[in-house]
């Protein structure tokens, strides 16, 4: 790792202030070669000399961060490692760059352990109902009605902190925790409102709406929900979807959020991820 002593920092600062476009292009080419930790270290030290240059490095860090995640997804798509945990950890790290998969998984394990303890102590309730009681009522995981389009609503890690999220993120949490405690639960991609389904003998027999604290829904209520969302209903909408489809839907949600917020660089990064996923994953499925 490059060490930035005071003389080196001052030299870089001087070059960054040079009005020559050739020098500026040369500096850009050199800076992008630094690793993320090196750029962060340089940014911290250069901010003490010139705040404007620090902001310039912030922009460069952001560009490099986005490019790093696009490259990571390209490798992930080609690797075939498409399990739900890996994919939602990727999304959480994309939104909160200081996270690691290990940090996220540890929090999920801790929540699952508490949930399992609650289920074992529940008398007269099925494991599915106890799961709903624990996550929806005791932990108060619910939809974020007041700030529906916040980017953090797509992150499982943010959800673990705020207890609020989108229908798909909440459903993913129910799936991740439910499977850890022995419940065969999957995502159900109703158009306009993602829910979860508990499977028995290969079919969903119980539907629940994690956005509304795990409210149990009948098939007829699911049909009505689809029609109220403005879509014609078909029975295959009640089938479980796999982790690849869930991830793709989360990517599209993030594209809409960044587009809405006018964050062009983030939107372009998500566009690149959508293209990669479509080409490398879905092209081999359909």
N, C-alpha and C positions, 0 to 999 in steps of 0.2 A: 504494500500500500504506500502510495506517495505521501511523504511527510511535507507539510506546508509550514516552513519556518517563516518568521516575519519578513525576511528579505524576499523570499519567493512570493509571498502574498502581495507585498508592495509592487513587485515586478508585474504580476498578473493584473493587479489593479490599474497600473499605469497603462498597460497594453489595452485593457478593456475601455479605457478612457480615450484612447487614440482615435481621432476623427476619421482616419483612413479606412475606407471600406475594405481594402485588401487586408489590412491588419485585423479588422473585425471578423472577416470570413476565416482568416487563419486561426484566430482565437476560438471561434465557434468549432472549427474542425478539431482543435486540440482538446477543448473542454469535453466534447462528447466522448472522448477516449477514456476519460476518468470513470472509475466505478461509482456507484451510488454513494457508498460510504465516503469516498474521497471528495465527491462534490458536496456532500453535506458538511464535511469538515471545512472545506474551502469556503463554503457559504457562511458558516458560523464565524470564521476568522475575518473574512472580507467585510462582513456587516459592520465590524467595528471601525472600518475605514470609510466605507461609502455605502449607505443604505440603498441607493439606487442600483448599484452594481449587485447588491445582495438580491434585490428583486429580479434582476436579470438572471441570476443564477437560479432563482426559484422557478422561473419559466423554463429554464433548461432542465432542471430536475424533474419538473412535471412532464415535459416531453419525453425524457429518458425513462421515467417511471411507466408512462403509458406504453411506450414501445417495448419495455421489458415484459409487461403483462401480455401484450399481444403475442410476443415471441413465445412466452411460456404456454399460452393457450395453444399455439400451433404445435408445440411438442406434445402437449397433453392430448390434443385431438388425434394425433398420429399414434400415440402410445397405446390407445385402447383402454386406458385407465379412466373409466367414465362412471365410477360409482358416485352415489349422491354426496357422500361426505367430502370426497375430493373436490367435487365441482362447487359445492356451496362454500367450502373453505376458500377456494379460489376467488369467488365473488366477494366474500368478506374481506379478504386481503386486498383486493382491487379497490374496495371502498375505503378501507383503513390500512394504509401501507405498512404500519409498524407491527402488524399482527403476524403470527406464524400459525401453521396448521395445528401444531401441538397445543398452542394456547387455546384455540377454539375447541378442539376435541376434548381437552381437559375439562372445560366448562360444561360441555355436553355430557360427559361421563358423570360429573358431579351432580348435574340436574337429574340424570337418569337414575342414579343411585338413590336419590331422595324420593323420586317418583316410585321406584320399585318398592321402597320401604312403605310408602303410603298404600300402594296396591295390596301388599301383603297384609297390612293391618285393616284393610277395608272389609267389612262384614256385610254380606248381602248384596254386594255390587260385583258385576263382571269386571274383568281387567280393563275392558274398553271404557266402561263408564267411570271407573276409578281414574283412568288416565285423563279423561275429560275433566273430572272434578279437580284433579291436582293441577293440571296446566291452566285450565280455564277459570276456575274459581279460586283456588288457593294461591297460585302464582300470578293470576290475573293477566295472562297473556291474551291480548285482544287486538282488534284492528285500530289503526291510527286514523281515525276519522278527521281529526283537526288538521293533520299535516300529511295527508295521504300520499303526496308526491315527493316527500323527502327521500333523498337518495339512500339514506340509512335504512329505510323500510325494506330494501331488498337484501339486506345483510343479516344472516342468522346471528352473527356476533352482536350487532347493534340491537337486534331483537332481545337477546339475552340480557342486555343492559336496560333497555327502555320498557320492555314488556309489550311493545307496540310494533306493528308491521303491516305488510300487505297480506292479502289472503294466501298467496303462494308461499311466502316466507313462513307464515304461521303454520301452514299445512306441512311444509318441509320439517319444521320443528317437531310437530306431532309425529311425523314419520320417523325421524331420527331417534326420538325418545321412545316412541312406541315399539320400534323394532328392538331397541336395547333391552326392553323389559319383556320381550317375548310375544308381542302383539303383531300380527300380520297386517300391517297397515301400509297404504300407498297413496300417492297423489292422484286426484281426479281432476282433469283439466276442463271443467265446465267453462264455456266461453264467457268471459266477463267476470267470472268469480271462481277462483280455484278453491277446491275443498279436498277432503280426505275420505278414504273409504277403507273399511276393515274387511278383509277377505276371508272367506271360508270356502273350501273346496274349489278354489280358483275363481270365485266370483265375489264381488263386493256385496255384502249383505247388510252393512250398516254405513250410513253416510253421516259425516259431521262437518260442521262449518267452524274451523278454528278462528276465523275472523270475528265470529260472534261467540267467542268463549267456548267453542266446541259444541255448539247447539246440534243436537241429533236431528237429521233430516230424513224424511221418507223419500222414496223415488218420485212420488208425485210432487213433493215440495221442490225437489231438484229440477224437475221438468218446468215447474212454474217459474223458478229462478232464472232458468235459461231463457224462457219466453219473455220475462220481464226485462231481461237484458237486451232484447231485440233480436234474438236468434231463433231460427226454427230448431226444434228439438229432434235429436236422433238418439237411439238407444246406446250407440257406441260412445256417446259423450260420458256415460257413467262407468266406462271401463277405466282401469288403472293405466297410468302412463309411466314410462320409465324415466330414469335420471337424465338421460340425454334430452328428452322433450322438456322436462322441467327446467333444465339449464338454459335451453334455447328461449323459453318463455321469459325467464328472468332477464336474459340479455336484451330481449325486445322491450321489456319494461324499463330497463335502464336507458336504452336509446331514447325512449319517449321522455323520460325525466330530464336527461341532459339536453335534449332538443328544446324542451319546455323552458329550461333555465338558461338557454343560450350558451351552453358550454360546448363550443365547437370541437375542441381538441378531444374531450372525453367522448363526445358523440362519434367522432371519426374512429377512435379506438374501438368503441363498441361495434361500429359498422364493420370494422376489420375482423373482429371476433365472430360476428354473425356470418360473415362470408366464409371464414375458416371452418366454422362448425357445420355450415351447410355443405361445403365442399368435401371436407375430410370425414365427417361423421354421417350426416343424413344421406349423402350421395351413395354410401355403401349399404344403406338400409332400405331405401325405396327403389 
